[in-house]
Amino acid sequence: MIKVIGTTPLGRRATVRYKLLLSFTVCGLITVLSLLPRFWVSIRDYGLGTWMAPVYSISEYYNAPEIPLFLMAAIQTFFRLAAVSCMASVTLALSQRIGNTFGAMFASLLIFSLPPLLSVSGLTNAKWLSTYPLFHICALFGASTQAIGIMVLFIALITCYLCSEFLFAHFK
């Protein structure tokens, strides 16, 4: 496949750029499709006019900061997009490094799915070693542990950047 990528008219860097852009677009689609049911339920239960209501008006989020519901929805969308993009970029970098797509998907599955499985099996703190805080940032706001989610967000964004730089450096 490397020979095919090397012979494209636009070159290797353009191919990597478009591959990452397509990956990020699919991550955005996955994020929107996964959050659509949550937003639908919120609109149905609280009404469309309550998007400016503070988050702490919901009983589960009484510890949350004083921000409107639409901002919490935007934060949740951004954090989930960061988590899905991190998973995609790590899988792409592993695929390039290992050279086998099946092996890369298996390694990525171990990295991102093993901690939640261990959490379900009884090691409840194992979930914090995965992208769990990014997917459940609203629950973290309700439990007043926002710092963990923000720290994991920075780690995910740095991981995305490093994986993208690895792909660009490999295809010079």
N, C-alpha and C positions, 0 to 999 in steps of 0.2 A: 504494500500500500504506500510505503514511503516513496517508491519510484513513481507511482501514479501522481502523488501529491506534488512531487518535484517537477513534473512535466506540465502542470497546469499553466495556462497563459498568465494568470495573475501572480503566480509565485506562491511560495510556501507560507509567507507571513499573511497574505490575504486569505489563504485557505484556513489558517488557524483563526484569524479574526472572524471570518464568517461562521466557522464551526462554533466558536464561543458565543457569537451573537445568536445563532440558532439555538444553542443550548440555553442561553439566558431567556430567550423568547419562550421556549417550551417551559422553562421554570416559572415564568410569569403566568403562563396559562394554567399550569398545575396549581399554583398558588391561588389564583382567582377561582378555579373550580373547587378547590378544597375549602375556601372561605365562603363561597356563595350560600351554602345551606345555613351557616352561622348567621350571616347578615340577614338572610331571609327571615329566620326565626326572630332575630332582634327587631326587625321592622314590623313583623306581625305582632309581637308581644308588646312592644313599647310605642309603636307608631312612628311614622316618618317625621313627625314634628318634634320628637324628643331627641333628635340627634345632637342638639345643643345642650341637653341636660348633662349635669356632671356625672361622672362614672360612679362616684360613691353613692348615688341614689339607688343603685342596684345592690341588693343586700349582700351578695358575695364579695363585693369590692368596697366595703366600707372603709378599708385602710388605704384605698387608692388615692393618688393625688387629685387635686381639683382640676381635671381636664374634661372636656366634653366627650361624649360618646363617639363622635365622628373621628376625633383625634386618636382615641384608643383603637378604633377600627383601622385607621391608617398606620398606627404603630404596629398593630398585629400583622397587617399585610406586609409591611416592610421587613419585620423580623422573620416572618415565614418565608418570604422571598429570599432573604439572606441565607436561611437554613437550606432551602432547596438548591440554591445556586452553589453553596459550599459543597453539598453532596455531589452535584453534577461536575463541578470543576475538579474535585478530588478523584472522581471516577475517570474523567478524561485524562488527568495526569497519570493515574495508575495504569490506564490502558496504554498510554504512550511508553511509560517506564517498563512495564512488564512485557508488552508486546503481544499480549493475548487478551482479547476482549473478555472472554469467559473468565479467565483468571482475575482480571481487573474487577469485574462485576462481583465475583465471589469475595475478593479482598475488601471491596467497598461495602459489601453486605456485612462482613464481619465487623468492620470499623463502625458502621452506623446502626446496625441492628442488634449487635450483641449486648450492649449496655441496657437497652430497654427490655430485652428478653431476660437478662439477669435480674433486672428490677422486678419483673413479673414473677420470677422464680423465687424471690425472697430477699435478694440483695437490693433493698429499696434505694440506697444511695448510688447505685450504679447508673441510674438514669441521668445523673448530673454530668457524666462523662460523655454524653452524646449531644445531639442537637435538641434534646428535650426542652431546655429552657427557652429556646427560640420559638418552638412551636406553641408553647404555653406561656407566653409572656404576660398575657392578661391575668392568669392565675398568680404569677409572681408579683404583679402589681397589687393584687388583692392580699397577698401574704406579706407585704412590705419587704420583699427581698429583690428589689429591682436591680441591685448591683450585680447579682449573679447573671441575670439576663443580659445586661449591658456588656459585661466582661466576655460572655460567650459570643455576643454579637461582634465585638472587636476581633476575637480569635477567628470567627468564621470569615469576616471580611479580609483579614490578613491571609488566611488560608486560601481564599479565592484569588487574591492578588498574587500570592507566591506560586500557586498552580498555573495561573495564566502566564506569569513570567517564565516559568519552566517550559511551558508549551511554546512560547515565542522564542525562547533561547534554543530550544531543541530544533526548531524549524527555520533557522537562519539560512 
